[in-house]
Amino acid sequence: MPVLSLDLKTPEAGSSTFYPFPHFTWEEHAAAFESVSEPVAYDIQIARDVEFKDLADEDQVYLNRYIHDRPLEPADYFWRVRGVPYAGKPGEWSKPDRFTICPCDETITVEYDAEAEDHFEAVSKALTRAAVISQSGRSVRVDFPKGTYRYDRVDPAFLELANVRNIVIDGNGSRVEALRYNSPLTRITEGENIAVMSFEVDLVGERPFTQGTVLAVDSAASTFTVRLTPGFPDYETSPFAEAKHWVAVLEPGTEGRLKTGNRSLFSMKDYQKVEDGVWNLTYASGRYMPLAEAFEVGDRFIQVARRPGGPSNRASDSRNVTFYDITTHASSGAQYACIEGSLVNVLHCRSLIKEGWFYSGNADGVHTRGLEIGPWVEGTDFQAIGDDSVALYARPATASVVCPDGRANALILNDGFMNLEGGNEVAFFNPQEGRILLECEVESVQKRDDGKWLATFSKPVPSNLRTGGSQNVKEIDQIWNRSKSCGDFMVRHNTFRNIRRFGAVFRARRGVVEDNTFDGCSNSAVIFVNEPFWPNGLYASDIIIRNNTIKDCAFELNSHLPITVFFRQWGNTAAPGIGPRGFLIEGNTFSDCASPQIEIVSARDVVIRDNVVREDGVGRRPEVEMKNTKNVVQAP
């Protein structure tokens, strides 16, 4: 059957925009995500002429949306799309639409003084002017003359933007030297159509972690003696003097990689100075592995300072934000954290180890929570960071009253984590029993005078739903917004090297993980797993995991397997209920990884095909471990 052409949506025909990363969207193919074994692809072309002879970009994607991963220069463009059914012929091209990328309405140049000791005031002055222009409805470009900019404070951020829209900030390759270990580069609050481009960020003063070498181990006393690397903070120095932080042990000879067969972190409870640069550290607990097995003489270690650190770049309650071509060498928190809002792009950004340092960051690479449209992450290179490369999740709403006034389909919801709107898809979950209680849609939401919310649903709610205040979210039943789960995400063409914990972890409705390299992730390279104890969740569905290279992953103690789908209940055991559904795992290559290579637990509707394990030049079919599954198909 011939496939008809698809209607184009955005950019609208004949429209103009200053934004160099337009969001391309189009009509979804009728068969998209109908069958996990038969994914629908889309060809997209962007050209400078209507005959499509001078192409600016062409690509194939498995979502009905697209982000060009480089900024489009001001010009007229034409674009078109066609659907490609699985194992079928491409459909007809859509009718081309024209759009225009224009220069910003105004340009502001930062007043740069190469001799200044702190450039924050000059930057703040330029951003204040940009905000005034933005609030008048005009677009504005903030240009940084290429140079070195120094920054000596924590708050506000070097680039602080609040309640503004239509701004492009171009560092033009400038270097930002931060003196405080937790100095943020960017903080965006309630922004829209913001792009931050082309900066290199280095910490030249305080350090976000300390590092050193193990000199001795005393198992009887639960202590080990370390020599700190000169220039790194000791335990009398902030922030280590205020709080106990976790330690990770590194593999000899490999920068940033955790040690094989070890735990990915250890908690410390005491520090005692022996002499300058030499300290005794007391291990907090030996229940996970004996001290003598955890630390050996000659081991290198790092100890992070997560508190009171924060993200290098953060966008909160913001929409259509792009971070492009940003290099960081260390971070006290996540590299890019995006909380609530929609549509965040992280393109060609890097987190790289400084010479002489053992690590580059304390937390996630891309960390997003509760986005309506999930992130587009492409072309990044994250090296030796202290948590997941990409982490996508949501937090749940909770109820205080069930069936108020006898209304069988209604709840009174607490304010904490309440982000439901009419038309959203939701799932009710009992974390203690690991069961999904109800899946339905929200009909309406109304704010009450007491700060709580009256919500009605398309089906009667469970009459025995466990309720409580929002502070009891881990102990009571939860309502998860599947429509704001960072869904329709794209993670492609990235390199994730020597990562503590997961390469990519997600709990989203629809997304693609393709053509990435995962090298040296201590736990799974690609994983769905909910975490009731945070709580992070809930479950993933309609996910394509294809053509990834997975090397030397899942080597830490008690690790999950390299690709894992695992639905949990309280206590981290497998849930008796089934949540995750609709996974295609195909064309992935494993080498030097834990075996089995794929783990499916408490999930359904999974297709595993055309994956290969390569060892000594020989390819074989990966091993799969399964428990409590339905409709899992394994093809050669």
VENQUIZI-V969683 format. One record per residue. N is the residue number from 0. SS is DSSP state (helix for helix, strand for strand, loop for the rest). PSI is psi as a letter, one per 30 degrees, with the letter a starting at -180 (NA if undefined). D_FIRST is the distance of its C-alpha to the first C-alpha in Angstrom with 2 decimals. Layout:
# VENQUIZI-V969683
((N | SS | PSI | D_FIRST) (N | SS | PSI | D_FIRST))
This chain:
# VENQUIZI-V969683
((0 | loop | k | 0.00) (1 | loop | k | 3.83) (2 | loop | k | 6.44) (3 | loop | l | 9.27) (4 | loop | l | 12.76) (5 | loop | k | 15.11) (6 | loop | k | 18.56) (7 | strand | k | 21.54) (8 | strand | d | 24.50) (9 | strand | k | 27.46) (10 | loop | k | 29.30) (11 | loop | k | 29.15) (12 | loop | k | 28.75) (13 | loop | g | 32.20) (14 | strand | l | 33.83) (15 | strand | k | 36.62) (16 | strand | k | 37.74) (17 | loop | f | 40.55) (18 | loop | k | 38.72) (19 | loop | f | 37.82) (20 | loop | i | 35.18) (21 | loop | l | 32.77) (22 | strand | j | 30.23) (23 | strand | k | 26.68) (24 | strand | l | 24.35) (25 | strand | l | 21.00) (26 | loop | k | 18.58) (27 | loop | k | 17.27) (28 | loop | k | 13.63) (29 | loop | f | 12.81) (30 | loop | g | 12.57) (31 | loop | k | 15.69) (32 | loop | g | 18.43) (33 | loop | e | 16.86) (34 | loop | k | 17.36) (35 | loop | f | 20.18) (36 | loop | f | 18.91) (37 | loop | i | 15.55) (38 | loop | k | 16.64) (39 | loop | k | 14.65) (40 | strand | l | 16.43) (41 | strand | k | 17.03) (42 | strand | k | 18.42) (43 | strand | k | 21.27) (44 | strand | k | 23.56) (45 | strand | k | 26.92) (46 | strand | l | 28.81) (47 | loop | f | 32.06) (48 | loop | l | 30.67) (49 | loop | f | 27.85) (50 | loop | f | 26.68) (51 | loop | h | 26.28) (52 | loop | f | 28.70) (53 | loop | i | 31.20) (54 | strand | k | 29.36) (55 | strand | f | 31.28) (56 | strand | k | 28.77) (57 | strand | k | 25.33) (58 | strand | l | 24.05) (59 | strand | k | 21.31) (60 | strand | l | 21.76) (61 | loop | g | 20.44) (62 | loop | l | 21.68) (63 | loop | h | 20.78) (64 | strand | l | 24.21) (65 | strand | k | 26.20) (66 | strand | k | 29.84) (67 | loop | k | 30.95) (68 | loop | g | 33.66) (69 | loop | l | 36.24) (70 | loop | k | 37.80) (71 | loop | k | 36.38) (72 | loop | l | 39.22) (73 | loop | k | 39.99) (74 | strand | l | 37.85) (75 | strand | k | 34.99) (76 | strand | l | 31.49) (77 | strand | k | 27.92) (78 | strand | l | 24.93) (79 | strand | l | 21.16) (80 | strand | l | 18.39) (81 | strand | k | 14.78) (82 | strand | k | 12.79) (83 | strand | j | 12.23) (84 | loop | l | 10.53) (85 | loop | k | 12.81) (86 | loop | g | 12.61) (87 | loop | l | 9.39) (88 | loop | k | 9.43) (89 | strand | k | 10.93) (90 | loop | a | 9.61) (91 | loop | k | 11.84) (92 | loop | k | 15.47) (93 | loop | l | 17.07) (94 | loop | k | 19.91) (95 | loop | k | 22.92) (96 | strand | k | 25.71) (97 | strand | k | 29.32) (98 | strand | l | 31.80) (99 | strand | k | 35.33) (100 | strand | k | 37.35) (101 | loop | l | 40.95) (102 | loop | l | 44.23) (103 | loop | l | 45.75) (104 | loop | e | 48.03) (105 | strand | l | 51.03) (106 | strand | k | 52.03) (107 | strand | k | 54.78) (108 | strand | k | 56.40) (109 | loop | k | 58.11) (110 | loop | j | 61.83) (111 | loop | k | 62.22) (112 | loop | j | 65.62) (113 | loop | f | 65.42) (114 | loop | f | 68.78) (115 | loop | k | 67.96) (116 | loop | f | 68.32) (117 | loop | k | 65.63) (118 | loop | g | 62.95) (119 | helix | e | 61.69) (120 | helix | e | 63.59) (121 | helix | e | 62.20) (122 | helix | e | 58.63) (123 | helix | e | 59.23) (124 | helix | e | 60.66) (125 | helix | e | 57.58) (126 | helix | e | 55.22) (127 | helix | e | 57.39) (128 | helix | e | 57.13) (129 | helix | e | 53.35) (130 | helix | e | 53.18) (131 | helix | e | 55.16) (132 | helix | e | 52.83) (133 | helix | e | 49.78) (134 | helix | f | 51.23) (135 | loop | f | 51.71) (136 | loop | g | 47.95) (137 | loop | l | 47.98) (138 | loop | l | 46.31) (139 | strand | k | 48.68) (140 | strand | k | 48.75) (141 | strand | j | 51.46) (142 | strand | k | 52.35) (143 | loop | j | 54.49) (144 | loop | k | 56.62) (145 | loop | k | 55.97) (146 | loop | a | 58.74) (147 | strand | k | 59.93) (148 | strand | k | 60.07) (149 | strand | k | 62.21) (150 | strand | k | 61.66) (151 | loop | i | 64.17) (152 | loop | l | 62.99) (153 | loop | e | 60.54) (154 | loop | k | 60.05) (155 | loop | l | 58.57) (156 | loop | l | 55.92) (157 | loop | e | 56.26) (158 | strand | j | 53.30) (159 | strand | k | 53.67) (160 | strand | k | 51.27) (161 | strand | k | 51.33) (162 | loop | h | 49.77) (163 | loop | l | 48.55) (164 | strand | l | 45.33) (165 | strand | h | 44.07) (166 | strand | k | 46.12) (167 | strand | k | 45.51) (168 | strand | j | 48.18) (169 | strand | j | 48.35) (170 | strand | f | 50.85) (171 | strand | h | 50.39) (172 | strand | g | 51.07) (173 | strand | l | 54.18) (174 | strand | k | 55.78) (175 | strand | k | 56.74) (176 | strand | j | 59.62) (177 | strand | k | 60.01) (178 | loop | f | 63.35) (179 | loop | k | 62.43) (180 | loop | f | 60.37) (181 | loop | h | 58.19) (182 | loop | k | 57.82) (183 | loop | k | 54.31) (184 | loop | e | 52.73) (185 | strand | k | 50.46) (186 | strand | j | 50.48) (187 | strand | k | 48.17) (188 | strand | k | 48.59) (189 | loop | h | 46.52) (190 | loop | l | 45.19) (191 | strand | k | 42.04) (192 | strand | i | 40.54) (193 | strand | k | 42.94) (194 | strand | k | 42.65) (195 | strand | k | 45.31) (196 | strand | k | 45.23) (197 | strand | i | 47.20) (198 | strand | l | 50.12) (199 | strand | k | 51.87) (200 | strand | k | 53.68) (201 | strand | k | 56.58) (202 | strand | j | 59.10) (203 | loop | f | 62.47) (204 | loop | c | 64.77) (205 | loop | l | 64.14) (206 | loop | k | 61.79) (207 | loop | f | 59.14) (208 | strand | l | 60.04) (209 | strand | l | 62.89) (210 | strand | l | 62.80) (211 | strand | a | 65.18) (212 | strand | k | 66.20) (213 | strand | k | 67.45) (214 | strand | e | 71.12) (215 | strand | l | 72.02) (216 | strand | k | 70.76) (217 | strand | j | 73.02) (218 | loop | e | 71.21) (219 | loop | e | 74.17) (220 | loop | f | 74.28) (221 | loop | h | 70.46) (222 | strand | l | 70.93) (223 | strand | k | 69.91) (224 | strand | k | 71.55) (225 | strand | l | 69.62) (226 | strand | k | 70.48) (227 | strand | k | 68.49) (228 | loop | k | 67.32) (229 | loop | k | 69.71) (230 | loop | f | 68.38) (231 | loop | l | 66.24) (232 | loop | k | 67.40) (233 | loop | a | 69.62) (234 | loop | g | 70.02) (235 | loop | f | 72.63) (236 | loop | k | 70.22) (237 | loop | k | 67.78) (238 | loop | g | 65.23) (239 | loop | f | 66.17) (240 | loop | f | 69.50) (241 | loop | f | 67.85) (242 | loop | l | 65.24) (243 | loop | k | 64.26) (244 | loop | l | 61.03) (245 | loop | l | 58.94) (246 | strand | k | 59.44) (247 | strand | k | 57.01) (248 | strand | k | 58.15) (249 | strand | l | 56.66) (250 | loop | k | 55.96) (251 | loop | k | 58.67) (252 | loop | f | 57.73) (253 | loop | j | 54.31) (254 | loop | k | 54.30) (255 | loop | f | 52.81) (256 | loop | k | 51.51) (257 | strand | l | 52.72) (258 | loop | k | 54.75) (259 | loop | k | 53.05) (260 | loop | g | 53.81) (261 | loop | l | 55.42) (262 | loop | l | 54.58) (263 | loop | f | 52.70) (264 | loop | l | 55.49) (265 | strand | k | 59.01) (266 | loop | k | 61.03) (267 | strand | k | 64.58) (268 | strand | f | 67.43) (269 | strand | l | 70.40) (270 | strand | k | 71.54) (271 | strand | k | 75.03) (272 | strand | k | 76.26) (273 | strand | e | 78.09) (274 | strand | l | 78.83) (275 | loop | k | 77.17) (276 | loop | f | 73.59) (277 | strand | k | 73.96) (278 | strand | l | 72.93) (279 | strand | k | 72.69) (280 | strand | k | 69.48) (281 | strand | k | 69.44) (282 | strand | k | 66.33) (283 | loop | e | 65.32) (284 | loop | k | 64.09) (285 | loop | g | 64.05) (286 | loop | f | 61.88) (287 | loop | e | 58.77) (288 | loop | k | 60.48) (289 | loop | k | 64.13) (290 | helix | e | 65.49) (291 | helix | f | 66.56) (292 | helix | f | 63.01) (293 | helix | e | 61.53) (294 | loop | k | 63.87) (295 | loop | l | 65.56) (296 | loop | k | 68.13) (297 | loop | f | 66.46) (298 | loop | k | 63.20) (299 | strand | k | 61.87) (300 | strand | l | 60.74) (301 | strand | l | 59.49) (302 | strand | j | 60.27) (303 | strand | l | 58.23) (304 | loop | i | 59.49) (305 | loop | f | 56.74) (306 | loop | k | 59.17) (307 | loop | h | 59.70) (308 | loop | l | 57.00) (309 | loop | l | 53.77) (310 | loop | k | 50.54) (311 | loop | e | 50.86) (312 | strand | k | 48.14) (313 | strand | k | 47.29) (314 | strand | k | 45.15) (315 | strand | k | 45.75) (316 | strand | h | 44.03) (317 | strand | l | 42.41) (318 | strand | k | 39.06) (319 | strand | i | 37.40) (320 | strand | k | 39.93) (321 | strand | k | 39.56) (322 | strand | k | 41.90) (323 | strand | k | 41.54) (324 | strand | h | 43.62) (325 | strand | k | 46.30) (326 | strand | k | 48.39) (327 | strand | k | 50.57) (328 | loop | f | 53.14) (329 | loop | l | 54.02) (330 | loop | k | 53.28) (331 | loop | f | 55.13) (332 | loop | a | 51.91) (333 | loop | l | 48.18) (334 | loop | e | 47.10) (335 | strand | j | 44.59) (336 | strand | k | 44.76) (337 | strand | j | 42.62) (338 | strand | j | 43.52) (339 | strand | l | 41.58) (340 | strand | b | 39.74) (341 | strand | k | 36.34) (342 | strand | i | 34.65) (343 | strand | k | 36.99) (344 | strand | k | 36.33) (345 | strand | j | 38.45) (346 | strand | k | 37.81) (347 | loop | h | 39.78) (348 | loop | l | 42.68) (349 | strand | k | 45.07) (350 | strand | j | 47.66) (351 | loop | k | 50.00) (352 | loop | k | 53.26) (353 | loop | l | 56.43) (354 | loop | k | 58.76) (355 | loop | f | 61.20) (356 | loop | l | 59.12) (357 | loop | f | 57.47) (358 | loop | l | 54.70) (359 | loop | f | 52.84) (360 | strand | l | 51.89) (361 | loop | f | 52.76) (362 | loop | a | 49.50) (363 | loop | l | 45.71) (364 | loop | d | 43.90) (365 | strand | k | 41.37) (366 | strand | j | 42.26) (367 | strand | k | 40.30) (368 | strand | k | 40.80) (369 | loop | g | 39.10) (370 | loop | k | 36.84) (371 | loop | e | 34.14) (372 | loop | k | 31.97) (373 | loop | l | 33.00) (374 | loop | l | 34.30) (375 | strand | j | 32.62) (376 | strand | j | 34.78) (377 | strand | k | 34.30) (378 | loop | g | 36.63) (379 | loop | l | 39.55) (380 | strand | j | 42.26) (381 | strand | k | 44.16) (382 | strand | k | 47.08) (383 | loop | h | 49.58) (384 | strand | l | 49.01) (385 | loop | g | 50.51) (386 | loop | a | 47.50) (387 | loop | k | 43.69) (388 | loop | e | 41.86) (389 | strand | k | 39.25) (390 | strand | j | 39.90) (391 | strand | k | 37.70) (392 | strand | l | 38.91) (393 | strand | l | 40.01) (394 | loop | l | 43.19) (395 | loop | l | 43.42) (396 | strand | l | 44.94) (397 | loop | l | 47.50) (398 | strand | k | 48.96) (399 | strand | f | 52.61) (400 | strand | k | 52.33) (401 | strand | k | 49.96) (402 | loop | h | 49.29) (403 | helix | k | 51.83) (404 | helix | g | 53.39) (405 | helix | g | 51.64) (406 | loop | j | 48.10) (407 | loop | f | 45.93) (408 | loop | g | 43.07) (409 | strand | l | 45.34) (410 | strand | l | 47.06) (411 | strand | k | 49.63) (412 | strand | k | 48.53) (413 | loop | l | 50.79) (414 | loop | e | 50.54) (415 | loop | k | 50.03) (416 | loop | g | 46.46) (417 | loop | j | 45.30) (418 | loop | g | 42.19) (419 | loop | k | 40.19) (420 | loop | l | 38.69) (421 | loop | k | 37.00) (422 | loop | f | 33.30) (423 | loop | k | 33.81) (424 | strand | k | 32.56) (425 | strand | l | 35.56) (426 | strand | k | 36.64) (427 | strand | k | 40.15) (428 | strand | k | 41.69) (429 | strand | j | 44.94) (430 | loop | f | 45.91) (431 | loop | e | 48.85) (432 | loop | f | 46.84) (433 | loop | h | 43.58) (434 | strand | k | 41.52) (435 | strand | k | 38.92) (436 | strand | e | 40.39) (437 | strand | k | 37.79) (438 | strand | k | 34.50) (439 | strand | a | 33.98) (440 | strand | l | 33.93) (441 | strand | k | 36.91) (442 | strand | e | 37.62) (443 | strand | l | 40.62) (444 | strand | k | 43.26) (445 | strand | k | 46.73) (446 | strand | k | 49.60) (447 | loop | l | 52.88) (448 | loop | f | 56.41) (449 | loop | g | 57.21) (450 | loop | f | 54.52) (451 | loop | a | 52.17) (452 | strand | k | 48.89) (453 | strand | j | 47.82) (454 | strand | k | 44.17) (455 | strand | l | 42.20) (456 | strand | l | 39.07) (457 | loop | f | 36.26) (458 | loop | l | 37.79) (459 | loop | k | 41.43) (460 | loop | l | 42.81) (461 | loop | k | 44.60) (462 | loop | f | 48.11) (463 | loop | g | 49.68) (464 | loop | k | 48.18) (465 | loop | k | 50.77) (466 | loop | l | 52.01) (467 | loop | a | 54.42) (468 | loop | l | 55.06) (469 | helix | f | 52.72) (470 | helix | f | 55.15) (471 | helix | g | 54.20) (472 | loop | f | 50.49) (473 | loop | f | 50.61) (474 | loop | f | 52.33) (475 | loop | l | 50.53) (476 | loop | l | 47.00) (477 | strand | k | 44.55) (478 | strand | j | 41.77) (479 | strand | k | 39.19) (480 | strand | j | 37.01) (481 | helix | f | 33.57) (482 | helix | f | 32.47) (483 | helix | h | 35.25) (484 | loop | g | 34.90) (485 | loop | h | 34.14) (486 | loop | l | 30.41) (487 | loop | h | 27.56) (488 | strand | l | 29.96) (489 | strand | k | 29.46) (490 | strand | j | 31.91) (491 | strand | k | 31.13) (492 | loop | h | 33.10) (493 | loop | l | 36.39) (494 | strand | k | 39.40) (495 | strand | j | 41.33) (496 | strand | k | 44.57) (497 | loop | i | 47.34) (498 | loop | k | 46.38) (499 | loop | j | 48.44) (500 | loop | b | 46.10) (501 | loop | k | 42.32) (502 | loop | e | 40.06) (503 | strand | k | 37.48) (504 | strand | k | 37.88) (505 | strand | l | 35.64) (506 | loop | h | 35.23) (507 | loop | l | 32.35) (508 | strand | j | 29.19) (509 | strand | k | 26.39) (510 | strand | l | 27.16) (511 | strand | k | 26.81) (512 | strand | j | 29.57) (513 | strand | k | 28.63) (514 | loop | h | 30.44) (515 | loop | l | 33.88) (516 | strand | k | 37.08) (517 | strand | j | 39.16) (518 | strand | j | 42.53) (519 | loop | g | 45.50) (520 | loop | k | 44.31) (521 | loop | f | 46.99) (522 | loop | b | 44.69) (523 | loop | k | 40.90) (524 | loop | e | 38.79) (525 | strand | k | 35.92) (526 | strand | k | 36.68) (527 | strand | k | 35.88) (528 | strand | k | 39.17) (529 | loop | l | 40.67) (530 | strand | i | 44.41) (531 | loop | f | 46.09) (532 | loop | f | 49.47) (533 | loop | e | 48.61) (534 | loop | k | 46.37) (535 | strand | k | 43.14) (536 | strand | a | 39.78) (537 | loop | d | 38.04) (538 | loop | l | 34.89) (539 | loop | l | 31.78) (540 | strand | l | 28.17) (541 | strand | i | 24.73) (542 | strand | k | 26.27) (543 | strand | k | 24.95) (544 | strand | j | 27.81) (545 | strand | k | 26.81) (546 | loop | h | 28.51) (547 | loop | k | 31.96) (548 | strand | j | 35.21) (549 | strand | j | 37.65) (550 | strand | k | 41.17) (551 | loop | h | 44.43) (552 | loop | l | 43.32) (553 | loop | h | 44.50) (554 | loop | f | 48.08) (555 | loop | l | 50.14) (556 | loop | k | 52.00) (557 | loop | h | 49.92) (558 | loop | l | 46.72) (559 | loop | l | 43.24) (560 | loop | l | 40.97) (561 | loop | e | 39.10) (562 | strand | k | 35.81) (563 | strand | k | 36.62) (564 | strand | j | 35.15) (565 | strand | j | 38.24) (566 | loop | k | 38.82) (567 | strand | l | 42.56) (568 | loop | l | 45.09) (569 | loop | k | 48.56) (570 | loop | g | 50.55) (571 | loop | g | 47.60) (572 | loop | l | 46.81) (573 | strand | k | 43.36) (574 | loop | k | 42.31) (575 | loop | f | 41.93) (576 | loop | l | 39.14) (577 | loop | k | 35.63) (578 | loop | d | 34.42) (579 | strand | k | 32.15) (580 | strand | k | 28.55) (581 | strand | i | 25.20) (582 | strand | k | 26.30) (583 | strand | j | 24.46) (584 | strand | j | 27.22) (585 | strand | k | 25.99) (586 | loop | g | 27.35) (587 | loop | k | 30.78) (588 | strand | k | 33.94) (589 | strand | k | 37.25) (590 | strand | k | 40.70) (591 | loop | h | 44.23) (592 | loop | l | 42.98) (593 | loop | l | 44.07) (594 | loop | k | 42.69) (595 | loop | l | 40.62) (596 | loop | f | 38.23) (597 | strand | k | 35.94) (598 | strand | k | 37.19) (599 | strand | j | 35.24) (600 | strand | k | 37.52) (601 | strand | h | 36.83) (602 | strand | l | 33.09) (603 | strand | l | 29.88) (604 | strand | i | 26.22) (605 | strand | k | 26.82) (606 | strand | k | 24.97) (607 | strand | j | 27.26) (608 | strand | l | 26.01) (609 | loop | g | 26.88) (610 | loop | l | 30.11) (611 | strand | k | 33.27) (612 | strand | k | 37.02) (613 | strand | k | 38.93) (614 | strand | k | 42.63) (615 | loop | h | 44.92) (616 | loop | g | 42.07) (617 | strand | k | 40.43) (618 | strand | k | 37.12) (619 | strand | l | 36.54) (620 | loop | k | 34.33) (621 | loop | l | 35.55) (622 | loop | k | 37.36) (623 | strand | k | 36.12) (624 | strand | k | 38.51) (625 | strand | k | 37.30) (626 | strand | k | 39.05) (627 | strand | i | 37.98) (628 | strand | l | 34.22) (629 | strand | k | 31.31) (630 | strand | h | 28.03) (631 | strand | k | 28.73) (632 | strand | k | 26.64) (633 | strand | k | 28.13) (634 | loop | l | 26.23) (635 | loop | NA | 28.00))
